[in-house]
Amino acid sequence: MHKTYLLLAVLCLVGCAKPARQPAGQPLPFTVECRIKTTPVKNQGNSNLCWLYGMLATIESEHLMAGDSVNLSPDYLARMLLREGTTRYFFSRRQSDLSLRGMAPMALFYMTRYGMEPYDSYHGDSTDYRLLARKLMYAARTSRSLSLLASRTETLLDEQINFLPRLVFMLGAQYTPLEFAHSVYRRGEYASLTSFSHHPFYRPFELETPDNRLHQQFLNLPLDSLMRRVERALRSGHPVCWEGDISEPGFCFEQGTATVPARSVTQQSRQRAFERRLTTDDHVMELVGIAHDAAGRRFYIAKNSWGTANPYGGFMFLSEAYVRLKTIAVCLPAEL
């Protein structure tokens, strides 16, 4: 069914979770060509957890499109990462930081390590993760033993996020977190793709971004091939986890759009922007559809994780040129 949306607004977010104001442009109508089912829009709040929210939203939509209802907890994996990071900070004698930054494929890795909880079973209410990280680092600096630190860590995590259930209950069945994770994600189910010409095409390489903390590899494709894979996934009912740059002036959350000045984005211009650090790894969202404006220009519909305070209830429309120029990587079903 075709739907028409109008743009409004004034607030532009230029970081993973930090707002900055910018005047809104003229409203534009959009007609939706295809759209994938999603769970309700969440809000990552004062955190750098967009990579978790975007990847888990992608998994949720994949299940919804298959007729299965799944709503996953970013807070559960955040808790596991903070617990792990606090121990590492204790032993490193402050030589490493306690960071929750990452890339979308990291969520898949940590699901296989720590499992998963449903959102209804475990989530925090407006947890300030940056403040929590500072409290945990202080606990690590002032603890004389690992056992004391472990106790202080669990207390802080319980107080600042929520108390952790021991088992998962879904539809009358009982699971451990690992068993539940295995029921919603199979290892190798998603392919991680990118497109940069400083490495050979059709081969994987370790993407050189600061947030690639696990040194994960991404299959390198020519830009046109990458865009065809994204379009094919969306038109066949499969969501795409998008990772890219949101520092452009044309990226405005409250206006609900992301655009760059009209131009032809080539492999060469995209590469130049990456090498000059004009394209950086800033944010992760779930792509859930394709639309076009009144002039017939293509836009990709994205589910964001900054709450619902924009004209589309938290969704955004990214122009095709924006996606071609500003994509760092995508994750989509490996079978496509």
Buried (B, 14 or more C-beta within 10 A) or exposed (E): EEEEBEBEBEBBBBEBBEEEEBEBEEEBEBBBBBBBBBBEBBBBBBBBBBBBBBBBBBBBBBBBBEEEEBBBBBBBBBBBBBBBBBBBBBEEEEEEEBBBBBBBBBBBBBBBEBBBBBBEBBBBEEBBBEEBBEBBBEBBEEBEEEEEBBEBBBEBBEEBBBEBEEEBEBEEEEBEBBBBBBBBBEEEBBBBBBBBBEBEBEEBBEBEBEBBEEEBBBBBBEBEBBBEBBBEBBEEBBBBBBBBBBBBEBBBBBBBBBBBEEEEBEBEBBBEBBEEEEBBBBBBBBBBBBBBBEEEBBBBBBBBBBBEEBBBEBBBBBBBBBBBBBBBBBBBBEEE
